[in-house]
Amino acid sequence: MKIEDLLFDGVDYRHVVLTVPEDLRIYFYNNQEQLSKLIKCGIEMLKELMSEVYGEEIEFGYITVLQTAGRSSEYNPHVHIMMTAGGLDNNDNWHDIDFIPFDYLHKKWQYFLFEMMKEEFGKKIYSLIDKLYNKYPDGIVAHIKMEKVPKREKWAKYLMKYVGSPPIALSRINEYNKSKQTVKYWYKDHRTRRRKKEEVSVMTFIGRMVQHILPKGFKRVRYYGLHAKCKAKKIAEKLKEIFNKVVKKAKEIITGKKEDSRFEKYRKRIEEMTGKDPLICENCGEEMILWKIYVPGYGVIYDELEEIKSGKYESVEFEEELSQIGGGEFSDSKNKIIQLSFW
């Protein structure tokens, strides 16, 4: 099955990256069985974080990818998580992600990671963990890219950057010196944002590559929450049913089957089903004009321009204005209405 076929129709995804402080990486290098617990620790952290933010238990879907290579090919274990941009509560109501407290995320990940390390490695690591709490008072790096990851047709290519790419791309290897038995390569330093060159012996270079070979049978890509393989198919059907209800109700109201205050009824019903006012802008908080509704898998189910063309407002002659489609404004001089076009 293709990776894009595992995605839920109509659902967006966010990209989460959870890192490990340099002082702790050696423990995973010497105990690679702990990498599985690193992944699970990240998922448990996100579950608790999201439940606390929304004030109730909400289940999200997660696709995780473990990476061990840093920019210069050093051992740097970190977890990429493709997370659904919404989840289901205990009553099967869908909730969109509209807010993530980033400062809290950093501290939450710090706490979960450090406590997991103390549990796994015991007293020998206690003093180091105490030092790291003091070293990182604001938490450790945990980043959520709130922009949407690519849609399903580009998903495989997007994910392959983290699954199938080698520690160093061939294009970054500048030279192999046979007589000196050295290799030159470059990487982009994340602090200076500039290229940095390295020249190491062949054996050192090989060592830097093979250290990223995971234990036999280790699953680099894993699925949790709504995406757990044991229930992902049922969840996909449930989400389709939920979204179909939203589409059906929107069609009933907007296509004119219910004439009285239909836009207010549309707003109310969608808000009741999703917990979100569909006509309030997420960025500025201002009320929007309902211009077009597009539903993945169904296409456009309402188009204000088509309504105008079909004589929705009746009180003004639109023939001349509609012949100039492509911009401008439509004016109703009788009722003092101006209908702006938004393309």
C-alpha positions in Angstrom: 0.0 0.0 0.0 1.3 3.5 -0.9 2.0 5.8 2.0 -0.4 8.4 0.6 -3.2 5.9 0.7 -2.9 5.7 4.5 -4.0 9.4 4.8 -7.5 10.3 5.8 -9.6 12.1 3.2 -10.4 15.7 4.0 -7.9 15.8 6.9 -4.8 18.1 7.0 -1.6 17.2 8.7 1.1 19.1 10.7 4.8 18.3 11.0 6.2 17.9 14.5 9.9 17.5 15.2 11.2 16.4 18.7 14.9 16.5 19.4 17.3 15.2 22.0 20.0 17.3 23.8 23.6 16.6 22.7 24.5 15.4 26.3 21.9 12.6 26.1 22.6 11.3 22.5 25.3 8.9 23.6 22.9 6.9 25.7 20.8 6.2 22.6 23.9 5.4 20.6 25.0 2.8 23.1 21.5 1.5 23.8 19.6 1.6 20.5 16.7 -0.4 21.9 15.8 2.8 23.7 15.0 4.5 20.3 11.6 2.8 20.4 10.9 4.3 23.8 12.0 7.7 22.5 9.2 7.5 19.8 6.6 6.4 22.3 7.6 9.1 24.7 7.0 11.7 22.1 3.5 10.3 21.3 2.6 10.2 25.0 3.7 13.8 25.4 1.6 15.0 22.5 -1.4 13.1 23.8 -1.2 14.7 27.2 -0.4 18.2 25.8 -3.4 18.3 23.4 -5.8 17.0 26.1 -4.6 19.7 28.5 -4.9 22.4 25.8 -8.4 21.5 24.8 -9.6 20.5 28.3 -10.8 17.0 27.3 -9.3 13.8 25.9 -9.0 14.1 22.1 -7.4 11.4 20.0 -5.2 12.5 17.0 -3.5 10.5 14.3 0.3 10.1 14.2 2.7 8.8 11.6 6.3 8.8 13.1 9.7 8.6 11.4 12.9 8.2 13.4 16.0 9.9 12.1 19.5 9.5 13.7 21.6 11.7 11.4 22.3 15.4 11.9 23.3 17.9 9.3 27.0 16.9 9.5 26.1 13.2 9.8 26.8 13.2 13.5 24.6 11.0 15.7 21.6 13.1 16.5 18.4 11.0 17.1 15.2 12.9 16.6 11.6 12.1 15.7 9.5 13.5 12.9 5.8 13.2 13.5 3.1 13.8 10.9 0.1 14.6 13.0 -3.5 15.1 12.0 -4.6 18.7 12.2 -7.6 17.7 14.3 -8.9 14.8 16.4 -11.9 13.0 17.8 -13.3 13.4 21.3 -15.0 10.6 23.2 -18.3 11.5 21.5 -16.8 11.2 18.0 -16.9 15.0 17.5 -14.1 16.4 15.3 -11.9 19.2 16.7 -9.5 21.2 14.6 -6.1 22.3 15.9 -6.2 26.1 16.1 -3.7 26.8 18.9 -0.5 25.2 20.2 1.3 26.9 23.1 4.9 26.5 21.8 6.6 27.5 25.1 4.6 24.9 26.9 5.4 22.3 24.2 9.2 22.8 24.8 8.9 22.3 28.5 6.5 19.4 28.2 8.8 17.6 25.9 11.7 18.3 28.2 9.9 16.8 31.2 8.7 13.7 29.3 12.1 13.0 27.8 14.1 13.6 31.0 11.8 11.5 33.2 11.9 8.7 30.7 15.7 8.8 30.7 15.7 8.7 34.5 13.4 5.7 34.5 15.4 3.8 31.9 19.0 4.5 33.1 18.5 5.0 36.9 20.5 6.9 39.4 23.6 7.1 37.3 21.9 9.7 35.1 20.2 11.8 37.8 22.9 14.4 38.3 23.2 14.9 34.5 19.4 15.4 34.2 19.5 18.0 37.0 22.3 19.9 35.2 20.2 19.8 31.9 17.1 21.2 33.7 19.3 24.1 34.7 20.9 24.4 31.3 17.6 24.5 29.5 15.2 26.5 31.8 12.9 27.2 28.9 12.7 23.5 27.7 14.3 21.8 24.8 13.7 22.0 21.1 10.4 20.7 20.0 8.9 22.3 16.9 5.6 22.2 15.2 5.3 23.4 11.6 1.8 24.9 11.6 1.7 25.2 7.9 0.0 22.3 6.2 2.2 19.5 4.9 1.7 18.6 1.2 -1.5 16.9 0.0 -1.6 13.2 -0.7 -0.2 13.4 -4.2 3.0 14.9 -2.9 3.0 13.1 0.5 5.3 10.2 -0.5 8.0 12.5 -1.8 7.7 14.7 1.3 8.1 11.7 3.6 10.9 10.2 1.6 13.1 13.1 2.7 13.0 11.6 6.2 12.7 7.9 5.4 14.8 7.1 2.3 17.5 9.8 2.3 21.1 8.7 3.3 23.0 10.6 6.1 24.7 12.6 3.4 23.5 13.1 -0.1 26.0 12.3 -2.9 25.8 15.9 -4.1 27.4 17.0 -0.8 30.5 14.9 -1.3 33.1 17.1 -2.9 36.1 14.9 -3.3 37.6 11.5 -2.6 41.4 11.7 -2.4 42.7 8.2 -3.2 46.3 9.0 -2.3 45.5 10.7 1.0 42.6 8.3 1.7 40.4 11.2 2.7 36.8 12.4 1.9 35.7 16.0 1.6 32.0 17.0 2.0 29.9 19.9 3.1 26.8 20.6 5.2 24.8 23.7 6.2 25.4 24.8 9.7 22.1 25.4 11.4 23.6 28.1 13.6 25.4 30.2 11.0 23.2 29.1 8.1 26.4 28.9 6.0 28.1 26.0 4.3 30.7 24.2 6.4 33.3 21.9 4.9 34.8 18.8 6.5 37.7 16.6 5.4 38.0 13.3 7.2 39.8 9.9 6.7 37.9 7.3 4.6 37.4 5.1 7.6 36.1 8.0 9.7 33.7 8.8 6.9 32.5 5.2 6.6 32.1 5.1 10.4 29.9 8.2 10.3 27.7 6.6 7.7 27.3 3.1 9.2 26.5 4.4 12.7 23.0 5.3 11.4 22.2 1.7 10.5 19.3 0.7 12.8 19.0 -2.7 14.6 17.6 -5.5 12.5 13.9 -5.5 12.4 13.6 -1.9 13.8 10.6 -0.1 12.3 11.6 3.4 11.3 8.0 4.4 10.4 5.2 3.8 12.9 1.6 4.6 13.3 -0.3 5.7 16.5 -3.7 7.1 17.6 -6.2 7.4 14.8 -3.6 6.0 12.4 -2.9 2.8 14.5 -3.1 0.0 11.9 -5.6 -2.0 14.0 -8.2 0.7 13.6 -7.2 3.2 10.9 -9.6 1.7 8.4 -12.6 2.0 10.7 -11.5 5.6 11.6 -11.3 6.5 8.0 -14.9 5.3 7.5 -16.0 7.2 10.6 -14.4 10.4 9.5 -16.0 10.1 6.0 -19.4 9.7 7.7 -18.8 12.8 9.9 -17.7 14.9 7.0 -20.5 13.7 4.8 -23.0 14.9 7.4 -21.4 18.3 7.4 -21.5 18.4 3.6 -25.1 17.3 3.5 -26.3 19.9 6.0 -24.3 22.6 4.2 -25.9 21.6 0.9 -29.4 21.6 2.4 -29.1 25.1 3.9 -27.1 26.8 1.2 -28.9 25.5 -1.9 -32.1 27.1 -0.7 -34.1 24.2 0.8 -34.4 26.3 4.0 -34.9 29.9 3.0 -35.3 31.7 6.4 -31.9 33.0 7.7 -30.2 30.2 5.9 -26.7 31.6 6.3 -27.2 31.9 10.1 -28.5 28.4 10.2 -25.6 27.2 8.2 -23.2 28.9 10.6 -25.0 27.5 13.6 -25.1 23.9 12.4 -21.5 23.8 11.3 -20.4 25.4 14.5 -22.4 22.8 16.5 -20.8 19.9 14.6 -17.2 21.3 14.5 -17.1 23.6 17.4 -15.9 26.4 15.1 -17.7 29.3 13.4 -17.0 28.8 9.7 -17.4 32.5 8.8 -14.9 33.9 11.3 -11.4 34.4 9.9 -8.8 32.4 11.8 -6.1 35.0 11.2 -7.8 38.4 12.0 -11.0 37.3 13.8 -13.2 39.3 11.5 -16.4 38.0 9.9 -16.1 36.8 6.3 -18.4 36.8 3.4 -19.5 33.3 2.3 -18.2 33.1 -1.2 -17.4 29.5 -2.1 -17.5 26.2 -0.3 -15.1 23.4 -1.5 -15.1 20.0 0.1 -12.3 17.5 -0.7 -13.7 14.6 -2.7 -16.9 16.5 -3.6 -15.7 19.7 -5.2 -17.5 23.0 -5.0 -20.9 22.7 -3.3 -21.6 26.5 -3.2 -20.4 29.3 -5.4 -21.6 32.9 -4.7 -20.7 34.0 -8.2 -22.9 31.3 -9.8 -25.7 32.4 -7.5 -25.3 36.0 -8.7 -25.3 34.8 -12.3 -28.5 32.8 -11.7 -30.3 35.9 -10.5 -30.0 35.4 -6.7 -30.3 39.2 -6.0 -32.8 39.9 -8.8 -33.1 43.6 -7.9 -30.4 44.8 -10.4 -29.6 44.2 -14.0 -26.3 42.2 -14.0 -26.0 41.5 -17.7 -23.4 44.2 -18.5 -21.4 43.6 -15.3 -21.4 39.8 -15.7 -20.0 40.2 -19.2 -16.9 41.6 -17.6 -16.2 38.7 -15.3 -12.7 38.9 -13.9 -12.8 41.7 -11.4 -14.5 44.9 -10.4 -17.8 45.4 -8.5 -21.5 44.7 -9.1 -23.7 47.6 -7.9 -27.4 47.5 -6.9 -28.3 51.2 -7.1 -31.9 50.6 -5.9 -31.0 48.9 -2.7 -27.6 50.5 -2.2 -25.8 47.2 -2.3 -22.3 46.7 -3.7 -21.2 43.1 -4.4 -17.4 42.9 -4.7 -15.7 40.1 -6.7 -12.9 38.2 -4.9 -10.8 36.7 -7.6 
